[in-house]
Amino acid sequence: MDRKSRQLPPRSRPRLRPGGLVITDDSDWDTLVYAAQDTARARRILRTFCDTGPNGWIGRAAPSRMRQAGLRDIQVHVRVITEREFVPNTLGYHQAQVIHDWLRTVGDITPAQLEDFRADLHHTATRGDYLFTLNRYICVGRPAPPFGSGRP
């Protein structure tokens, strides 16, 4: 839980029933993979995207953040999203657009490099060699019982 979340007034914080669970589901942008012919350009674009966003490692940081927020019995489940087609209505296709739009305004990637990257993905898909993967971290924890509740 970040500093701002801890500062929310109590009436704004989510309430759980006794025995309730807190579940988070976050991407780890440093695990984002696109199969591309120009691997150096792809690495540079994906690393810049991860490093210029609000928190590119939020997925892997979730268990620690839950512990810091006082949760216990934390479980971590990793789901690897895998796609072999670069077509509209897939996450990889959509994410390539998000990366394009984000990096047009942030970082030192040129518009030509972004267009070349997308063209590379289309070409890779046409050859049948396209691959997209992204790790999602699903974390589950339970709040500590209130002091004096008699529950462990």
Secondary structure, DSSP 8 states (H G I E B T S, - for coil): --HHHHTS-GGGS----TT--EEEEEE-GGG-EE--S-HHHHHHHHHHHHHHSS-TTHHHHHHHHHHHTTEEEEEEEEEEEEE----TTSHHHHHHHHHHHHHTTSSS--HHHHHHHHHHHHHHHHHT---EEEEEEEEEEEE---TTSS--
